[in-house]
Amino acid sequence: MGAGFKIVGPNGNVSEWQEGITPDPSSRSTKTQSGFTEYSVFVLDLASQFPVEDLLSRDFYRNVSIPLDIVPNIMDQVACHACGSLFSTNDSFYVYGSGTFDPSQETRSIIASYNMTSNAWSSVKPSGGEFNGDPRLWGQTASDPVTGMSYFTGGANNIQGMLEFNASDSDHVTWANITQGAGLHGTVPIIVEGGMVFLPFGEAGVLLLLGGALVSVSNSGLQLGYQ
């Protein structure tokens, strides 16, 4: 959602990187120095045919407009380049995390969801805790669309534990911090800028965390140690 992007012109000319700026809440979009920042999710149908040898033009994907009133912190989410995650199932995704801390209960207890079958946005209130108002920068996430399970861990904000998000039943979405402190499954290191994938091995699958930097906290702030 929030990111840099390039524009491919009608003759195949490619622009420089376009960077968004913090948007104005009173406007649905904001201009940048060299282009236009759209409050959209870009959707590419992988079942369709499209070229892979070059950057795609806008003819091959569609824009899904983001309603700016769907949840209280959606503006923070669309403006952030390296925060949060999209938790995905076979037909929906859920927008988690942002770049700022919001203590309000309304923000922390609901998340935005988009159903790709009905092309409709909705707000969802998962049971199990209030986690959405946390800033989660440069963390790692993985989803298993088949089972509806997603996971998020790490980030440069010293938030302990791994978040488990369960959307296997879209009518009863749940989430929980499953590794906080001496939690159900022990502890997990705080990693930034790594990668995490879900592997469908064994009874419940395996999460594999690769690369990144280990975060430690001292009096002088966050310290990164690349592994």
C-alpha distance (Angstrom), angle and dihedral (degrees) to the residues before:
residue distance angle dihedral
M1 . . .
G2 3.80 . .
A3 3.80 109.5 .
G4 3.75 148.0 107.1
F5 3.78 118.4 -83.6
K6 3.81 144.0 177.5
I7 3.79 128.3 -131.1
V8 3.81 121.6 -135.4
G9 3.80 111.6 -148.4
P10 3.83 126.7 -143.6
N11 3.83 91.7 -94.3
G12 3.79 94.4 47.2
N13 3.80 93.7 -95.3
V14 3.79 110.9 151.3
S15 3.79 121.5 -146.5
E16 3.78 127.3 -139.0
W17 3.79 117.2 -94.3
Q18 3.81 111.7 -64.7
E19 3.78 114.3 -142.7
G20 3.78 125.1 -163.0
I21 3.78 125.2 -139.7
T22 3.78 131.4 -146.6
P23 3.80 103.3 -67.3
D24 3.78 127.9 -125.0
P25 3.84 108.4 -114.0
S26 3.82 90.0 -144.0
S27 3.81 92.1 60.8
R28 3.81 131.5 60.9
S29 3.79 91.4 -139.6
T30 3.78 140.4 12.5
K31 3.78 132.5 -144.9
T32 3.78 122.3 -120.8
Q33 3.80 128.9 -156.9
S34 3.78 93.3 -91.0
G35 3.76 107.6 16.9
F36 3.74 148.6 -10.2
T37 3.78 127.6 -64.8
E38 3.79 111.7 -143.7
Y39 3.78 124.1 -158.2
S40 3.77 92.7 -132.9
V41 3.75 145.3 119.2
F42 3.81 111.3 -130.1
V43 3.80 113.3 -136.6
L44 3.81 125.1 -160.9
D45 3.82 119.4 -171.7
L46 3.80 104.9 -136.7
A47 3.81 90.1 -166.5
S48 3.82 90.3 64.5
Q49 3.80 127.8 78.4
F50 3.79 118.4 -99.5
P51 3.82 136.3 153.9
V52 3.80 117.7 -93.8
E53 3.81 100.7 -173.9
D54 3.82 95.3 78.1
L55 3.79 143.7 16.3
L56 3.79 114.5 -62.2
S57 3.78 121.3 -112.4
R58 3.78 121.0 -137.4
D59 3.80 89.8 -98.0
F60 3.80 89.6 79.6
Y61 3.78 101.5 51.9
R62 3.76 137.5 40.7
N63 3.77 133.3 -136.1
V64 3.78 120.5 -122.7
S65 3.78 108.6 -158.9
I66 3.81 115.0 -131.0
P67 3.82 114.0 -134.0
L68 3.78 105.7 -132.5
D69 3.79 93.5 -150.0
I70 3.80 97.7 52.3
V71 3.84 93.5 101.1
P72 3.83 130.3 -0.7
N73 3.83 96.7 -110.4
I74 3.81 99.8 41.5
M75 3.82 90.9 110.9
D76 3.81 91.0 58.2
Q77 3.79 89.6 48.8
V78 3.80 97.9 50.7
A79 3.83 92.1 44.9
C80 3.82 96.1 51.8
H81 3.82 118.3 92.2
A82 3.79 101.4 -166.1
C83 3.77 108.7 22.4
G84 3.75 140.0 99.1
S85 3.76 127.5 -4.8
L86 3.77 147.8 -110.7
F87 3.80 111.4 -114.8
S88 3.80 107.6 -154.0
T89 3.79 138.6 -158.8
N90 3.79 128.7 175.5
D91 3.79 92.8 -81.0
S92 3.83 107.9 14.5
F93 3.77 145.6 38.9
Y94 3.80 130.7 -152.4
V95 3.82 124.5 -148.3
Y96 3.82 112.1 -131.7
G97 3.79 132.3 -177.3
S98 3.78 134.1 -2.3
G99 3.78 140.5 -153.8
T100 3.79 98.6 -92.5
F101 3.79 137.5 53.4
D102 3.80 116.1 -110.3
P103 3.82 114.8 -174.9
S104 3.81 96.5 -171.0
Q105 3.79 114.3 117.6
E106 3.80 91.8 -137.7
T107 3.80 91.4 59.1
R108 3.79 96.1 41.9
S109 3.79 96.6 49.9
I110 3.83 103.1 48.6
I111 3.80 135.8 53.8
A112 3.79 135.2 -169.5
S113 3.79 119.4 -107.5
Y114 3.80 133.0 -170.4
N115 3.81 122.5 -159.0
M116 3.80 111.2 -151.7
T117 3.79 94.0 -161.7
S118 3.80 96.7 54.5
N119 3.85 93.9 27.8
A120 3.79 88.4 -133.2
W121 3.81 134.7 135.4
S122 3.79 122.3 -142.1
S123 3.79 139.9 166.9
V124 3.80 117.2 -115.0
K125 3.80 128.9 -161.9
P126 3.82 109.1 -154.2
S127 3.78 117.0 -157.3
G128 3.78 122.2 -128.7
G129 3.80 105.1 59.5
E130 3.78 149.9 -23.5
F131 3.81 108.7 -87.3
N132 3.80 109.8 136.5
G133 3.81 98.5 87.5
D134 3.80 93.9 64.5
P135 3.82 120.7 108.5
R136 3.81 107.3 -121.2
L137 3.80 110.9 -175.8
W138 3.83 123.3 178.4
G139 3.79 94.5 -10.0
Q140 3.79 129.0 148.7
T141 3.79 127.3 -108.1
A142 3.78 138.7 179.7
S143 3.80 133.0 -178.0
D144 3.78 134.7 -165.1
P145 3.82 103.6 -154.9
V146 3.80 92.1 -170.5
T147 3.81 94.8 62.5
G148 3.82 97.3 25.4
M149 3.81 92.4 -122.6
S150 3.82 121.9 139.3
Y151 3.80 134.6 176.5
F152 3.79 136.5 -160.3
T153 3.79 128.0 -173.4
G154 3.78 140.9 161.8
G155 3.77 129.9 14.9
A156 3.79 136.9 156.0
N157 3.80 95.6 -82.7
N158 3.81 101.1 78.8
I159 3.80 93.9 -117.5
Q160 3.78 107.3 158.2
G161 3.76 125.8 -135.8
M162 3.78 142.1 19.6
L163 3.79 120.4 -75.0
E164 3.81 115.1 -138.4
F165 3.82 114.4 -159.2
N166 3.81 118.2 -165.3
A167 3.81 117.2 -164.7
S168 3.81 96.3 155.5
D169 3.81 86.5 120.4
S170 3.80 108.3 39.1
D171 3.80 90.1 -161.1
H172 3.81 92.6 56.3
V173 3.81 109.0 34.9
T174 3.80 115.7 177.6
W175 3.78 137.7 -177.4
A176 3.80 137.1 -176.5
N177 3.79 141.5 174.2
I178 3.80 97.8 -115.1
T179 3.83 101.0 179.9
Q180 3.81 105.5 36.8
G181 3.81 110.8 140.0
A182 3.79 110.3 -39.3
G183 3.79 89.4 -10.8
L184 3.76 133.9 156.8
H185 3.79 93.0 -66.9
G186 3.81 101.7 23.7
T187 3.78 124.3 -111.3
V188 3.79 133.6 -36.3
P189 3.83 127.4 -153.0
I190 3.81 119.1 -111.7
I191 3.81 104.9 -113.6
V192 3.81 129.6 177.2
E193 3.80 131.0 -163.5
G194 3.78 94.4 11.1
G195 3.77 131.7 120.6
M196 3.79 132.2 -113.7
V197 3.79 129.3 -167.6
F198 3.79 134.2 -178.0
L199 3.81 115.3 -128.9
P200 3.82 117.8 -162.7
F201 3.81 95.0 -134.3
G202 3.78 127.6 133.4
E203 3.78 127.6 -5.1
A204 3.82 98.8 -38.6
G205 3.81 104.4 8.5
V206 3.80 133.2 -106.7
L207 3.80 131.5 -94.0
L208 3.80 113.6 -144.5
L209 3.83 117.4 -162.2
L210 3.81 115.3 -164.0
G211 3.79 135.1 -173.6
G212 3.78 126.7 -28.4
A213 3.79 131.7 112.2
L214 3.78 128.3 -64.9
V215 3.81 112.3 -123.5
S216 3.79 121.5 -142.0
V217 3.79 126.6 177.2
S218 3.81 124.1 -134.1
N219 3.79 137.3 160.5
S220 3.79 88.8 -87.2
G221 3.82 92.6 55.2
L222 3.77 133.7 -105.7
Q223 3.80 118.2 -3.7
L224 3.80 121.8 -161.4
G225 3.77 122.9 -150.3
Y226 3.78 113.9 -174.6
Q227 3.78 113.7 -142.0
